[in-house]
Amino acid sequence: MTDIAFDDSIQGQTILTFDGLVVELFTERFGSVARLIVGLLRVEVGNVDRRGNQSVTMVPGNKGGGFTLTVPAAAWPQVQPVVEEIRSAAG
């Protein structure tokens, strides 16, 4: 299982986990936020904002839901490999 903890610029302390089949997001503000299966997952890495934050959106298909991460520039080198692993599995 892969997991990464970082301080999301919007959601605060965040843990993103991936077991090869299911992506889960946990935050200190809301606890368990989302549980998504890669077979229905679409991963979009957006543009960097003016503060250097990288946005990453993970949604089931085209129906909405899911979540958006706002990853600070300092955390992106640790978060990016996990995002790419999830994106690769989602195809």
N, C-alpha and C positions, 0 to 999 in steps of 0.2 A: 504494500500500500504506500502511496506517495501522499505526503501532506506538507503543506507550507503554511507558516504563520507569518503574518505581516500586519502592519498598521495601515488599513485602508483609509484614504483621505476623507471619505464620507462616513463609512460604517464603523470606524474604529478598529480595535483588535479583531483580526479575521483569521480563520483557519479554513483553507481549501484542501479537501481530501479527494483522492482518486484511487480506486482499487482496480482499475482496468475496465470496469463496466459501469460504475456509478460515480458521479461527481456529487460531492456534498459541500455546502457552504455553511459555516457557523460564524456568528459574530457576537461580540460582547453585548451589543444592544438588543439583539433579537433571538439569540440562541441559534437554533437550527433554522436557516433561512430557506434552503432549497435542497432537493435531492433529484438529480436528473440522470437518466440513463443515456449512455453515449449513442445508442441506436437511433435516438430521436433528437440528438443534440446538434445545434449550430453554434459555432464559436466564431466571434468576430473581434479582432483586435483593432481598435479604433485609433484615432490620431492622438498624439500627445497634446495636452492642453497647455495653456500659457504658463502654468505653474510646474510643468514637467511631469504631470501625472499621466500614466498610460491607462486608457479605458479598455476593458475586456468585457464583452457581453456574451453570456451563455444562455441560450433559449431553446426550448423544445420545439423543433421544426419552425414553422412560420406563424405560430399561434400566439406569441407573446408569453408572458410569464418569465420564469428564469430569473437571472440577476445580472447586474453590472458591477464589476470591480473597478475601483479607482486606485491604481497602484502608484505610489510615489516613486520618483525616479531612482531613489536610493534602494528601493526594494525590488525593482523590476529585474535586475540580473538574477535574483533568486526565484522570482515568480515565473519568469518567462519560460524556463524549461518545463515546468509543470503545465503551463498553458499549452505549450507545443505538444507535450505528451497527450493531453486531452484532445487537442485539435486533431492530432494524427489518428487517435483511436476513433474519433467521430467520423473521420473520412470526409 
